[in-house]
Amino acid sequence: MKISITSVFVDDQDKALKFYTGVLGFIKKHDVPVGEFKWLTVVSPEGPDDVELLLEPNENPAAKSYQKAIFEQGIPQTGFAVEDIHQEYARLKGLGVEFTMEPTSAGQAVIAIFNDTCGNLIQIYQVLSTSEGP
């Protein structure tokens, strides 16, 4: 068994696709109409056949409540690994991404949190090698 798809609720699929591809650099994998919404997934260009991220509409009232509550509590919806968090932070800041936490040491990792403009906080993280230290 392996994870092949995970999802984030988004308030607007087209806006989410623009952010996740144009800003974060993911690649659109599937864009299939399903009624008034789409089966819309993106993947990392580094692993186009790996895990897909479903940009799922938050039309369900339970999804809206969940998304709003964890956002207000400052809890990231998901996390993405990066090779160099300081470089990625600077790149995203330069593109106008709003961070709620700049790169911060967290033991054997450095984490940062940003707003994806679609109702979610997203964490990026870099795992440090044992020789780097926090």
N, C-alpha and C positions, 0 to 999 in steps of 0.2 A: 504494500500500500504506500502511496506517496501523495503529497499535496500537488494538485495540478492547477487549481483555481482558488483564489481567495478574493474577497470583495471589500470595497468601501462604498458606503452609501454616499451619494452625491445629490445635490439639490438641482443640478442641471447637467445632463449628460454631455451636451455639446461644449459647455463651458469647461467641464471636467476634462474632456478629451483635449481641448486646446491647452489647458494647464499641464496635464500629465505628459503630453507629447512636446509641445512648444517650449515649456519651461523646464520640466524635469528631464526631458530627453528620452522618454519611453517611446515605443513604436506601437501603432495601432495593429492589433492582431485580428480581431473579429469586430464586425459592425453589421449586425443582422437585425432587421426590423422585427419587433415582437409587439404587435398592437401599436399603442401610442408610444412605446419605449423601444429600446434596442438591447440586444445582447452585445455589449460593447466592452471589449477587453484590450488591455495594453500589456506589453512585455518589455523587458530590458533588452536593449540592443546587444548586451553582453551574453544574453541567454534567451534568444528568441523562441526556443523550444522548451524552455523551463516553465516556471510558474506564471500563470496569467493573472492579472489583476482586473477583476470585473468592476466596472464603474456602474454601480447599481443604483437605480433611482430610489430615492427615499420617500416614495409616495405612501407607503404604509405608515399609519399614525404611530405604531410602535417603533418603527425605524426612526421617524422624526424625533420622537421623545428621547430615544437612546442616543442618537447623534447629538442632539442639543445638550443633553445632560453631561455626556463625557467631554464635550467641547468646553462647556462652562466650568467643569472641574479641572481642565487643563490636561486631560488624559489623551495621549496620542491614539489614533485609530489603528495605526499600523506603523511599521518601521522598515526603512530601507538601509542596507549596508552600503557604505562608501569606502573607497580606498584612502582618501585624504579628506577628512572632515573640514579642515580649515580651508582648503581649496574649494570644496563644494559649497561651503557656507558663503565664501566670498563671491563665487559665481552666481549663486541664487540671490544673494543680497543685491548684486549688480543688476539682476533682472527684475528687481522690485519685490521679491518675495518677503513677506512679513514673518519674522521669527519671534516666537514667544520665549525662546530660550536659545541663547547663543552657545557655541561649543563649550561644554562643561564636562569635567572629568567625572567619571562614574566607575571607579575601580579600574578594571581592565578594559574599559571602553571610554570613548568620548562621545557625548550625545548632544544633539541640538533638535529643537522642535520648531516647525513652521506651520502656518495656516495655508491650506491648499485652495482657498477661495471658494470651496464647494461644501463647506460645513464641517471640515475635519482638521484636526491637528495631526501632523505627520512627524514622526521622529526619524532623523537620520543618525547613523552611528558608525563609528570606526572602532573595531576591536584592536587593541594595542597588542603588539607582540610582547612577550615576557621581558625582552631586553629594553623596550621603550619605557615602560612604567607609565603611571598616570601623569 
